[in-house]
Amino acid sequence: MKGKEETAMSKALVAYFSAGGVTAKVARRLSEAIRAELYEIRPETPYTRADLDWTNKQSRSTIEMQDPDARPALAERNAPVAGAEAVYIGFPIWWYREPSIIDSFLDAYDFSGKTIIPFATSGGSDLGNTAKRMQGIVGSGAKVLPGRRFSPHVTGDELKAWAEA
């Protein structure tokens, strides 16, 4: 029989998008710390270095981020969202918000009755209005918490303490 802590932790999912590997490392640490399933959110067309050049007004990421309705196609739609009560969603901060691929992920699943906890990686940018934007996408049937930005060096213990707070 599972203990109360193990049962609670097993109902969490850590889903993440990582452009350069930093968010992936933090997501893995979080998943291990809270014993949650890990799922990578991948775009159907992977982002190239040129796509991610935020200094280029014609780069793919810049164009997507200028359009709040942009929804890049997902590579897969098999995230184990249905069995989770809490869904931690990780991403790098782009233009003070979640990348458009996160919006695609939020549109792709029914989050009714779930708590969504965003977490982000960034050299200095905060989450801005990310939680409010995400709440608008998932609707009133889910609850989006404010979330938090982490440095790439955050420890598993720090992540666990945050998740349990």
C-alpha positions in Angstrom: 0.0 0.0 0.0 1.3 3.4 -0.9 1.9 6.0 1.8 -0.1 9.2 1.8 2.9 11.3 0.6 3.7 8.9 -2.3 0.0 8.8 -3.4 -0.2 12.6 -3.4 3.0 13.0 -5.3 2.1 10.4 -7.9 -0.9 12.5 -9.0 1.4 15.2 -10.3 2.7 15.7 -13.8 5.7 17.8 -14.7 5.3 18.8 -18.4 7.9 21.1 -19.9 9.2 22.7 -23.1 12.9 23.4 -23.3 14.6 25.3 -26.1 18.2 24.9 -24.9 18.1 22.3 -22.2 18.0 24.5 -19.1 14.3 24.0 -18.5 14.6 20.3 -19.1 17.2 20.0 -16.3 15.0 21.9 -13.9 12.0 19.9 -14.9 13.8 16.6 -14.3 15.0 17.8 -10.9 11.4 18.8 -10.0 10.0 15.5 -11.3 12.5 13.5 -9.2 12.0 15.7 -6.1 8.2 15.2 -6.0 8.1 11.8 -7.7 6.0 13.0 -10.5 5.7 11.7 -14.1 7.8 13.8 -16.6 6.6 14.8 -20.1 8.4 16.8 -22.7 6.2 19.2 -24.7 7.7 19.2 -28.2 6.8 21.3 -31.3 6.0 19.3 -34.5 8.7 21.5 -36.2 11.6 21.8 -33.7 13.0 25.3 -33.2 16.4 26.0 -34.8 19.0 28.4 -33.4 17.8 30.9 -36.1 14.2 30.4 -35.0 15.2 31.4 -31.5 17.1 34.5 -32.4 15.1 37.1 -30.4 17.1 39.9 -32.0 15.7 39.1 -35.4 12.2 40.5 -35.9 11.6 37.9 -38.6 12.6 34.8 -36.5 10.0 32.2 -35.9 9.9 32.8 -32.1 9.6 36.6 -32.5 6.7 36.2 -35.0 4.9 33.7 -32.7 5.3 35.9 -29.6 3.9 38.9 -31.4 0.7 37.0 -32.1 -1.2 36.0 -28.9 -3.2 33.5 -30.9 -0.2 31.7 -32.4 -0.5 28.0 -31.7 2.5 26.0 -33.1 1.6 22.4 -33.8 2.6 19.8 -31.1 4.7 16.8 -32.1 2.4 14.6 -30.0 -0.8 14.8 -28.0 -0.2 11.9 -25.5 0.6 13.8 -22.3 -0.8 11.9 -19.3 -2.8 14.9 -18.2 -6.0 13.0 -17.4 -4.6 11.2 -14.4 -2.9 14.2 -12.8 -4.4 16.5 -10.2 -1.6 19.0 -10.3 0.3 19.8 -13.6 3.5 21.7 -13.3 4.3 23.3 -16.6 7.8 24.5 -17.2 9.3 26.7 -20.0 11.8 29.4 -20.7 10.5 32.9 -20.4 10.1 34.5 -23.9 9.1 38.2 -24.0 7.9 38.1 -20.3 5.5 35.2 -20.9 5.2 31.5 -21.8 6.2 30.5 -25.3 3.4 29.9 -27.8 4.0 26.1 -27.8 2.8 26.2 -24.1 -0.4 27.8 -25.3 -0.8 25.0 -27.9 -0.3 22.4 -25.0 -2.9 24.2 -22.9 -5.4 24.2 -25.8 -4.8 20.5 -26.5 -6.0 19.0 -23.2 -8.9 19.3 -20.8 -7.6 20.7 -17.5 -10.9 20.8 -15.7 -10.6 20.2 -12.0 -6.8 20.4 -12.2 -4.3 22.8 -10.6 -1.7 24.2 -13.0 1.6 25.4 -11.6 3.8 27.2 -14.0 7.6 27.3 -13.5 10.1 29.1 -15.7 13.7 29.5 -16.3 15.3 32.8 -17.3 18.4 34.8 -16.8 16.4 37.6 -15.2 12.9 38.0 -16.6 10.0 37.2 -14.4 6.8 35.5 -15.3 4.9 38.8 -16.0 1.2 38.0 -16.7 1.9 34.4 -17.5 -0.5 32.9 -15.0 -3.3 35.3 -16.1 -2.7 34.4 -19.7 -2.7 30.7 -19.0 -5.9 30.9 -16.9 -7.6 32.6 -19.9 -6.6 29.6 -22.1 -7.7 26.8 -19.8 -10.8 28.6 -18.5 -12.5 28.6 -15.1 -12.6 24.9 -14.7 -8.9 24.8 -13.8 -6.9 26.8 -11.4 -3.6 28.4 -12.5 -1.3 29.4 -9.6 1.2 32.3 -9.9 4.2 30.1 -10.4 7.8 30.9 -10.1 11.0 31.6 -12.0 14.1 29.5 -11.1 17.8 29.7 -11.9 19.4 26.8 -13.7 21.2 25.9 -10.5 18.1 25.3 -8.3 18.4 22.2 -6.3 16.0 19.3 -6.0 15.5 20.2 -2.3 14.6 23.8 -3.2 12.1 22.6 -5.8 10.5 20.1 -3.4 10.1 22.8 -0.7 8.5 25.1 -3.3 6.1 22.3 -4.5 5.1 21.5 -1.0 4.5 25.1 0.1 
